[in-house]
Amino acid sequence: MLVSLWKKVRNGHSTYGYEKDLYRNNHNYNFVINFLYSINMEPKRLFIILPGFTMDTKGMEPLVTKLKEYYPKEKYIIINPPIRKITIYKQEKYRAWYDYYTNYCDKEDCINNEQLLQSRKRIQERILEESKYIDLKHIYLIGYSQGACMALDVGLTLSKQIGGIISIKGHVSKKTFEYP
């Protein structure tokens, strides 16, 4: 009975009236209500948010708050960049998806390509893990600054197509197409 109800809900049918049928068929009422609640409240979209250089979850909370005004039932995941030594800042540790070797203002910086690939792999693995629960076409990457560069890199090199990429203050790195 639960499986047939689940199939009906997944196909867009209302659950109205099914609760009584389940209860009459000796199912635990609390379990049934929790089950119905969970399948009706299941998020349809996933927003994976990638903070920028030196940023973490707290820095992205205003963006999530604003998104929740428009998409209140969706799932949000903020993936923090690792803490690592940054060459151009005298080896001080900051949150960063990859190290910067240069600080150019008029052209693309030289970066640690190995760290770019490690970060790409980490984020792509998370996307593929989440795709077990939410269809890839409903998964969106949002990145700010260095996180925007990562969002573009990850989305453009993923073997499967996702719902979209939102890049805030970022660019496609030359390395994106050099290292498949």
C-alpha positions as CSV (number, residue, x, y, z in Angstrom):
1,M,0.0,0.0,0.0
2,L,2.8,2.5,0.9
3,V,4.7,1.7,-2.3
4,S,1.6,2.3,-4.5
5,L,0.9,5.6,-2.6
6,W,4.4,6.7,-3.1
7,K,4.2,6.0,-6.8
8,K,0.9,8.1,-7.0
9,V,2.5,11.0,-5.2
10,R,5.6,10.9,-7.3
11,N,3.3,11.1,-10.4
12,G,1.7,14.2,-9.0
13,H,-1.5,12.8,-7.5
14,S,-2.9,14.2,-4.2
15,T,-2.5,12.1,-1.0
16,Y,-6.0,13.3,0.2
17,G,-8.0,10.4,1.5
18,Y,-5.1,7.8,1.3
19,E,-4.3,8.4,5.0
20,K,-7.5,6.7,6.0
21,D,-7.0,3.7,3.7
22,L,-3.5,3.2,5.2
23,Y,-4.8,3.5,8.7
24,R,-7.6,1.0,8.1
25,N,-5.1,-1.5,6.7
26,N,-3.3,-1.6,10.1
27,H,-0.4,0.6,9.3
28,N,1.0,2.7,12.1
29,Y,-0.8,6.1,11.8
30,N,2.2,8.2,13.0
31,F,4.5,6.4,10.5
32,V,2.0,7.1,7.7
33,I,1.7,10.8,8.5
34,N,5.5,11.1,8.7
35,F,5.8,9.2,5.4
36,L,3.2,11.4,3.6
37,Y,4.8,14.5,5.0
38,S,8.3,13.5,3.8
39,I,7.2,12.6,0.3
40,N,5.2,15.8,-0.1
41,M,8.0,18.0,1.3
42,E,10.8,16.4,-0.6
43,P,12.8,19.1,-2.2
44,K,12.6,19.4,-6.0
45,R,15.8,21.3,-6.4
46,L,19.3,21.3,-4.8
47,F,21.4,24.4,-4.7
48,I,25.1,23.7,-4.0
49,I,26.8,26.9,-2.9
50,L,30.6,27.4,-3.1
51,P,32.1,30.3,-1.1
52,G,34.9,32.4,-2.4
53,F,38.5,32.9,-1.3
54,T,38.7,33.3,2.5
55,M,34.9,32.7,2.9
56,D,33.0,30.0,4.7
57,T,29.4,29.0,5.4
58,K,28.7,32.2,7.4
59,G,29.7,34.4,4.4
60,M,27.1,32.7,2.2
61,E,24.2,32.7,4.7
62,P,22.8,36.0,3.3
63,L,22.6,34.5,-0.1
64,V,20.9,31.3,1.2
65,T,18.4,33.5,3.2
66,K,17.5,35.4,0.1
67,L,17.1,32.2,-2.0
68,K,14.9,30.7,0.6
69,E,12.5,33.6,0.2
70,Y,11.9,32.4,-3.4
71,Y,12.6,28.7,-3.0
72,P,11.6,27.9,0.6
73,K,11.2,24.1,0.2
74,E,14.4,23.4,-1.7
75,K,17.6,21.9,-0.3
76,Y,20.8,24.0,0.2
77,I,24.3,22.8,0.7
78,I,27.2,25.0,1.3
79,I,30.5,23.3,0.7
80,N,33.4,25.0,2.5
81,P,36.7,25.3,0.7
82,P,39.6,23.7,2.6
83,I,42.0,25.7,4.7
84,R,45.4,25.9,3.0
85,K,48.6,27.9,2.8
86,I,48.5,30.7,0.1
87,T,51.8,31.5,-1.6
88,I,51.1,35.1,-2.4
89,Y,50.2,35.8,1.2
90,K,53.5,34.6,2.7
91,Q,52.1,31.0,3.3
92,E,49.3,32.3,5.7
93,K,46.4,29.9,5.9
94,Y,43.0,30.8,4.4
95,R,40.0,29.0,3.1
96,A,40.6,28.5,-0.7
97,W,39.7,26.0,-3.4
98,Y,43.3,26.4,-4.7
99,D,46.5,28.3,-4.0
100,Y,47.5,31.5,-5.8
101,Y,51.0,31.8,-7.0
102,T,50.5,35.3,-8.5
103,N,48.4,38.3,-7.9
104,Y,47.8,39.8,-11.3
105,C,45.3,42.6,-11.9
106,D,45.3,42.5,-15.7
107,K,45.4,38.8,-16.5
108,E,44.6,35.4,-15.0
109,D,46.5,34.4,-12.0
110,C,48.8,31.4,-11.9
111,I,47.2,28.8,-9.6
112,N,48.0,25.4,-8.1
113,N,46.5,23.1,-10.8
114,E,46.7,20.0,-8.6
115,Q,44.5,21.7,-5.9
116,L,42.1,22.8,-8.6
117,L,41.7,19.2,-9.7
118,Q,41.3,18.0,-6.1
119,S,38.6,20.5,-5.4
120,R,36.9,19.7,-8.7
121,K,36.8,16.0,-7.9
122,R,35.5,16.7,-4.3
123,I,32.6,18.8,-5.6
124,Q,31.8,16.5,-8.5
125,E,31.7,13.5,-6.2
126,R,29.3,15.4,-3.9
127,I,27.0,16.2,-6.9
128,L,26.9,12.6,-8.0
129,E,26.2,11.5,-4.5
130,E,23.3,14.0,-4.2
131,S,22.0,12.9,-7.7
132,K,20.9,9.6,-6.0
133,Y,18.2,11.7,-4.4
134,I,17.6,14.6,-6.7
135,D,17.7,14.4,-10.5
136,L,20.8,16.1,-11.9
137,K,18.7,18.5,-14.0
138,H,17.5,19.9,-10.7
139,I,20.9,20.4,-9.2
140,Y,22.4,23.9,-9.4
141,L,25.8,25.2,-8.6
142,I,26.2,28.7,-7.2
143,G,29.6,30.2,-6.6
144,Y,31.0,33.5,-5.5
145,S,34.4,34.8,-6.6
146,Q,36.9,31.9,-6.4
147,G,33.8,29.7,-5.7
148,A,32.2,31.0,-8.9
149,C,35.3,29.9,-10.8
150,M,35.0,26.5,-9.2
151,A,31.3,26.3,-10.0
152,L,32.0,27.0,-13.7
153,D,34.9,24.6,-13.7
154,V,33.0,21.8,-12.0
155,G,29.8,22.3,-14.1
156,L,31.6,22.4,-17.4
157,T,33.8,19.4,-16.8
158,L,31.2,17.1,-15.1
159,S,30.5,14.1,-17.3
160,K,26.7,14.7,-16.9
161,Q,24.6,17.8,-17.3
162,I,23.3,19.6,-14.3
163,G,20.4,22.1,-14.0
164,G,22.6,25.2,-14.2
165,I,25.5,27.3,-12.9
166,I,25.2,30.7,-11.3
167,S,28.6,32.4,-11.2
168,I,28.7,35.6,-9.1
169,K,31.9,37.6,-9.8
170,G,33.9,34.7,-11.4
171,H,35.3,33.5,-14.7
172,V,36.1,30.3,-16.5
173,S,39.7,29.4,-15.7
174,K,42.0,28.5,-18.6
175,K,42.8,25.4,-16.7
176,T,39.2,24.2,-17.0
177,F,39.8,22.9,-20.5
178,E,43.4,22.0,-20.1
179,Y,42.8,19.3,-17.4
180,P,39.7,17.2,-18.2
